[in-house]
């Protein structure tokens, strides 16, 4: 039977995180959902945990895979929900009525996106970006939270699953492919959906360089070079303008820098005249 939503969790040797995620999904008041877990043949007891809770899953498997997006694609193929939500082990829904709040109205959009709070070691650091519209300008240097986005399942059949050649940011590539290039409909949800655990792969500092490289490759492959050049120039101009406005807002600092600049220019001019005069005197 088709469900309103499929919640998909991928896991590898993170039994404590899996327990937290499993609890948050199982405690949802909203019942029109199926829960799918894809485990990468963990050796820390995760598979045993899944076997002990088989009544809570529509589908689960524990077997080797080639990365997080291959695991997610397995979940996509098993899912029967109208919308799909990816909630990795360690991430959790912020309260037991989140899904009820999301689906209290009948949505028609392809992608519904809410907000995640980002945490590390139980401490909340910040919330995910929440612009009014999703544009290329936004995606140029930001993204929406995968753990707070509900994706119509038919989009994967229409536009393809996650690319498995990307290790960290294939969901970002999917946003560019569907929202930007194919104009899929979106709706902003003013709802805090999930807590995103920054101890995972994309949250690791050691993977920051790879993440930047992947995003650059994704944009280069999907967006014409002249548009990218325009955005690069726009960002540089914006950064310079913001720096100037910040300085002007700090009047004392601003005028001190102006005075310092004028003093330096006058000193260089005086030094040049003095040197020329010295040379002229020496020649006499």
Secondary structure, 3 states (H helix, E strand, C coil): CCCCEEEEEEECCCHHHHHHHHHHHHCCCCCCEEEEEEECCCCCCHHHHHHHCHHHCCEEEECCCCCHHHHHHHHHHHCCCCEEEECCCCCEECCCCHHHHHCCCCCCCCEEEEEEEEEECCEEEEECCCCCCCCHHHHCCCCCCHHHEEEECHHHHHHCCCCCCCCCCHHHHHHHHHHHCCCCCEEEEEEEEEEEECCCCCCCHHHHHHHHHHHHHHHHHHCCHHHHHHHHHHHHHHHHHHHHHHHHHCHHHHHHHHHHHHHHHHHHHHHHHHHHHHHHHHHC
